[in-house]
């Protein structure tokens, strides 16, 4: 009996072990794919802006630049012009004695035509008066752009030769003969006569010569040759005349005036002065009237 009971318990145990259990299926999760996003990083170029602070340049009272434009364009100061006069005044006076051309005219033409000795022809060919070769010239020559490209200009071994040739040029050509009927101390008539005889095509040529003669007291060298008393041009009082048509004022240019000094006097820009007065150069003449405001 005991054996049957034991057998029955074993049988029940086996049956209970075979009871159906829920099946749990586990699957290995697929590895998560991480989407890589390509990010382009561009290095931003950084530019360093260098700011250089400059002290404003101050114009010296001893030098006020002006542009001289004839056969060459030069920028010179009044000190350079004064040195040019000092260097060649004796030659000019000697030529006045020998050929009858006012020293003031010789010096003024030299300043203008050579850029006070700084122009290309003066430096490269010792040609201070812009004299071209012409048919009768047998000496050396250089080529230089002027009215046309690569024109023929005379070349001299020394500057003094250029001054002498200038005198021979004026005395040896009939079209300038009327000049020698003029008074030797009448530089204004000589300046106008040179333009009329065809020495230069610039309509303001006489005005420019007269301006240099009066600004640098070149008439004193005529007086020395002639043995006459020279009365320097005195500085006139500032004359400002109201002009209704301009709705402003005119200023009469005095000895020693430059566009820069006038601009400071009336607190106006140099470029504005040139624009108002339709000036293309910085050359002024005594007595010239300028619109200043």
C-alpha positions in Angstrom: 0.0 0.0 0.0 2.8 2.3 0.9 4.5 1.6 -2.4 1.3 2.5 -4.3 1.0 5.7 -2.5 4.6 6.6 -3.2 4.2 5.8 -6.8 1.1 7.9 -7.1 2.9 10.9 -5.6 5.7 10.5 -8.0 3.2 10.4 -10.9 1.5 13.5 -9.8 4.8 15.3 -9.5 5.7 14.4 -13.1 2.4 15.6 -14.4 2.7 18.9 -12.6 6.1 19.5 -14.2 4.7 19.1 -17.7 2.0 21.8 -17.3 2.2 24.2 -20.3 4.0 27.4 -19.5 3.8 30.7 -21.6 6.6 30.8 -24.0 8.7 34.0 -23.8 10.7 34.6 -26.9 13.5 37.0 -26.5 15.2 38.4 -29.5 18.4 40.2 -29.5 17.6 43.7 -30.4 19.3 44.9 -33.5 21.9 47.4 -32.7 20.6 50.9 -33.1 22.1 52.6 -36.0 23.4 56.0 -35.2 23.0 58.4 -38.1 26.0 60.4 -38.4 25.4 63.9 -39.7 28.4 65.4 -41.3 28.8 68.9 -40.1 31.1 71.1 -42.1 32.8 73.6 -40.0 34.5 76.3 -42.0 37.1 78.4 -40.3 36.0 82.0 -40.5 38.8 84.1 -41.7 39.5 86.9 -39.5 41.1 89.9 -41.0 42.9 92.3 -38.8 42.4 95.9 -39.9 45.3 98.0 -39.0 44.5 101.6 -38.4 47.5 103.8 -38.5 46.9 107.1 -36.9 48.8 109.9 -38.4 49.4 113.3 -37.1 48.0 116.0 -39.4 50.8 117.5 -41.4 51.3 121.1 -40.8 52.2 123.4 -43.6 55.3 125.4 -42.9 55.1 129.1 -43.4 58.4 128.9 -45.3 57.0 126.6 -48.0 53.7 126.7 -49.8 53.5 124.3 -52.7 52.2 125.2 -56.1 52.0 123.4 -59.4 54.0 124.7 -62.3 52.9 123.2 -65.6 54.6 124.0 -68.9 56.7 121.4 -70.7 56.6 119.4 -67.4 54.4 119.3 -64.4 56.3 120.1 -61.2 55.3 120.9 -57.6 57.6 123.4 -55.9 57.6 125.6 -52.9 58.4 129.3 -52.7 61.8 128.4 -51.2 62.7 126.5 -54.4 61.6 129.4 -56.6 63.6 131.8 -54.4 66.7 129.6 -54.7 66.2 129.4 -58.5 66.1 133.2 -58.7 69.2 133.6 -56.5 71.1 131.0 -58.6 70.4 132.6 -62.0 69.8 136.3 -61.3 73.4 137.2 -62.3 73.1 135.4 -65.6 69.8 137.1 -66.3 71.2 140.6 -65.5 74.3 139.9 -67.7 72.0 138.9 -70.6 69.9 142.0 -70.1 73.0 144.1 -70.5 74.1 142.2 -73.6 70.8 141.6 -75.4 68.3 144.1 -74.0 65.8 141.5 -72.5 64.6 142.5 -69.1 66.1 140.3 -66.4 62.7 140.0 -64.7 61.3 138.5 -67.9 64.2 136.1 -68.3 63.9 134.9 -64.7 60.1 134.6 -64.9 60.2 132.6 -68.1 62.9 130.4 -66.6 60.7 129.7 -63.5 57.7 128.9 -65.6 59.2 127.0 -68.4 61.6 124.9 -66.2 59.4 124.4 -63.1 62.0 126.4 -61.2 64.7 124.1 -62.5 62.8 120.9 -61.4 61.2 120.0 -64.8 62.4 117.1 -66.9 63.9 119.3 -69.6 65.9 121.4 -67.1 67.2 118.3 -65.3 67.9 116.1 -68.3 68.9 118.7 -71.0 69.7 121.9 -69.1 66.8 123.4 -71.2 65.2 126.1 -69.0 63.0 127.8 -71.7 61.4 124.9 -73.5 63.0 125.8 -76.8 62.5 123.1 -79.4 65.0 122.1 -82.0 63.7 123.9 -85.1 65.4 123.5 -88.5 68.5 125.6 -87.6 69.5 123.6 -84.5 72.7 121.5 -85.0 73.4 120.7 -81.3 72.4 117.8 -79.1 68.7 117.1 -78.6 66.3 115.1 -76.4 62.8 113.8 -77.0 60.0 114.9 -74.8 56.2 114.9 -74.9 54.7 118.3 -75.2 52.1 119.5 -77.8 52.8 116.2 -79.5 54.5 113.0 -78.5 58.3 112.8 -78.5 59.0 116.3 -79.8 62.6 117.4 -80.3 64.0 119.8 -77.7 67.4 121.4 -77.5 70.0 120.0 -75.1 72.7 122.1 -73.5 75.9 121.2 -71.7 75.3 123.9 -69.0 72.3 125.9 -67.8 74.1 129.1 -68.8 74.1 128.0 -72.4 70.3 127.7 -72.2 70.0 131.2 -71.0 72.3 132.5 -73.7 70.4 130.6 -76.4 67.1 132.0 -75.1 68.5 135.5 -75.7 69.8 134.6 -79.1 66.4 133.0 -79.9 64.5 136.2 -79.1 66.9 138.6 -80.8 67.4 136.5 -83.9 63.8 136.0 -84.9 61.9 138.8 -86.6 58.6 138.1 -85.0 60.0 139.2 -81.6 61.6 142.4 -82.9 58.7 144.6 -81.7 59.5 143.6 -78.1 62.8 145.5 -78.2 60.9 148.8 -78.8 59.4 148.4 -75.4 60.8 150.0 -72.2 63.2 147.7 -70.5 61.4 148.1 -67.2 57.9 147.5 -68.5 57.7 143.8 -67.7 54.0 143.8 -68.2 54.3 144.9 -71.8 57.0 142.4 -72.4 55.0 139.6 -70.9 52.0 140.4 -73.1 54.3 140.9 -76.2 55.8 137.5 -75.8 52.3 135.9 -75.9 51.3 138.0 -78.8 54.4 137.1 -80.8 53.6 133.4 -80.3 56.2 132.4 -77.8 53.5 130.4 -75.9 50.0 129.3 -76.7 48.7 129.5 -73.2 46.3 132.5 -73.0 47.3 133.1 -69.4 51.0 133.1 -70.1 51.5 136.9 -69.6 49.5 136.7 -66.3 51.7 133.9 -65.0 54.9 135.8 -65.9 53.7 139.0 -64.2 52.6 137.0 -61.1 56.2 135.6 -60.7 57.8 139.0 -61.3 55.6 140.7 -58.7 55.6 137.9 -56.1 59.4 137.5 -56.1 60.3 141.2 -56.7 62.1 140.4 -59.9 61.8 144.0 -61.1 64.7 144.9 -58.8 67.1 143.2 -61.1 65.9 145.3 -64.0 66.5 148.4 -61.9 70.0 147.2 -61.0 71.0 147.0 -64.7 69.3 150.3 -65.6 70.7 152.0 -62.5 67.3 153.3 -61.4 65.7 153.3 -58.0 63.5 150.3 -57.4 60.4 150.8 -55.3 59.3 147.4 -54.0 55.6 146.5 -54.4 54.1 147.3 -51.0 51.6 145.0 -49.5 48.2 146.6 -50.0 45.5 146.6 -47.4 43.0 143.7 -47.8 40.3 144.8 -50.1 37.0 143.0 -50.0 34.3 144.3 -52.2 30.7 143.1 -52.0 29.3 141.9 -55.3 25.6 141.4 -55.6 25.7 139.2 -58.7 27.8 136.6 -56.9 25.9 137.0 -53.6 29.3 137.0 -51.9 32.6 138.9 -51.9 35.7 139.3 -54.0 39.2 139.5 -52.7 42.0 141.2 -54.6 45.2 139.2 -54.6 48.1 140.9 -52.8 51.8 140.4 -53.1 52.8 137.2 -51.4 49.3 135.7 -51.5 48.8 132.0 -52.5 45.7 130.0 -52.7 46.6 128.3 -49.5 47.1 131.6 -47.5 43.8 133.0 -48.9 42.0 129.8 -48.0 43.1 130.2 -44.4 42.3 133.9 -44.4 38.7 133.3 -45.4 38.3 129.8 -43.9 37.6 128.1 -47.2 39.0 125.0 -48.9 41.6 125.5 -51.6 39.7 123.2 -53.9 36.5 125.3 -53.3 38.4 128.4 -54.2 39.6 126.9 -57.4 36.1 125.6 -58.3 34.4 129.0 -57.6 37.0 130.8 -59.7 37.4 128.2 -62.4 41.1 127.8 -61.8 43.0 124.9 -63.1 46.3 125.9 -61.5 47.6 127.4 -58.3 49.2 130.4 -59.9 47.8 133.8 -58.9 48.7 137.4 -60.0 48.6 140.6 -58.0 45.4 142.4 -58.5 43.5 139.3 -59.6 40.1 139.1 -58.0 38.8 135.9 -56.4 35.4 134.9 -55.3 36.0 133.9 -51.7 32.5 133.2 -50.3 
